[in-house]
Amino acid sequence: MEKTVNQKAWFLVLPVLLLVAFSAVIPLMTVVNYSVQDTFGNNQFFWAGLEWFSELLDSDRMWDALGRQMAFSAIILAIEVPLGIFVALNMPKKGFWASLCLVLMSLPLLIPWNVVGTIWQIFGRVDIGLLGYTLDKLGISYNYTQDFFAAWATLIVMDVWHWTSLVALLAYAGLQSIPDAYYQAAKIDQASRWKVFRFIELPKMMGVLMIAILLRFMDSFMIYTEPFVVTGGGPGNATTFLSIDLVKMALGQFDLGPAAAFSIMYFLVILLISWVFYTVMTNLDKREG
Amino acid sequence: MAWMAWTLPTAIFFVVIACLLITFTILAIKFPETPRVGVLRIETTRGDRLFITLLGSAFINLAWLGIVGANQPFALIVCLIYAAAVFRWV
């Protein structure tokens, strides 16, 4: 029997389309409009052309923030992904302890971002915080409000604490889906622990790991709340990441034009990287399928 | 619409993008195609190639603005060459 082609189902997508139009497309168009104009408030705009774009491209401000952002994302990915895999490999496979581990692992993921920031802000304080106080008593100079290294270390450890669970849970799900037959075959071949990991577990986890890396990259690339609460972008500009710089520019200085130009370039970078990740992921799926 | 601070150039920009999307939608309905693998070793359809073209064009324009800094319309010629290359080989 011949299948009838009916495209009317597309109309069911209309509500989503409307919602996305109002929540994303129209605001984005407005940002594009702002980026080529200057305003002194009162909804009066003056044509500025590409001035803001060339100004930002020539200034160090955006490049420095982008550099810091890239460094931050690279560092947390380099720690969280191997650590997450390591945790997943060592989690109990079934029974009471497996459930308990899963619940404990998900706890950090449930905490609101500004609460995470506040927890670490207090935890690291030298006068009342457990971490700061202990380090100080041990004779280690640690002050995240004044020391560049301490500020970065605090933010990285905080992010690792907050998000390694996500990588671990995804990797764990990937591991659970491997049939026992693979391990039995490996045992017959007397494969070493490393070989089992390299040729069975890692390839089978690849799909979920790519999702984990994409999610962690996007989240860390857009990170705002936690560093804002803990360091506020300081000391100096040491932890001023892209989104913090953007908010400073748009709301602190009320430079809507430059901030709009900044947002567009920020958006383009995110779009490019997401596209690369997405393409790699779907191609991996196809090759596996 | 006043709150959106429209200008003629940005309006033209969005109209062009909208027209491109509509054209490619009509093309996709009238002439269905099978994805092909190009120099990037990934499967692409016409829509994918349009996306690669538009995203790349944005970066070409920014690079022109940052490196050359003058005669911005000439960047569009580079974009057109890039677009032709993407549609031919990607």
Boltz contact constraints between the chains, C-beta under 6 A:
constraints:
  - contact:
      token1: [A, 30]
      token2: [B, 4]
      max_distance: 6.0
  - contact:
      token1: [A, 32]
      token2: [B, 10]
      max_distance: 6.0
  - contact:
      token1: [A, 33]
      token2: [B, 4]
      max_distance: 6.0
  - contact:
      token1: [A, 33]
      token2: [B, 5]
      max_distance: 6.0
  - contact:
      token1: [A, 33]
      token2: [B, 6]
      max_distance: 6.0
  - contact:
      token1: [A, 33]
      token2: [B, 10]
      max_distance: 6.0
  - contact:
      token1: [A, 45]
      token2: [B, 5]
      max_distance: 6.0
  - contact:
      token1: [A, 50]
      token2: [B, 65]
      max_distance: 6.0
  - contact:
      token1: [A, 53]
      token2: [B, 65]
      max_distance: 6.0
  - contact:
      token1: [A, 54]
      token2: [B, 65]
      max_distance: 6.0
  - contact:
      token1: [A, 57]
      token2: [B, 66]
      max_distance: 6.0
  - contact:
      token1: [A, 268]
      token2: [B, 58]
      max_distance: 6.0
  - contact:
      token1: [A, 279]
      token2: [B, 42]
      max_distance: 6.0
  - contact:
      token1: [A, 283]
      token2: [B, 42]
      max_distance: 6.0
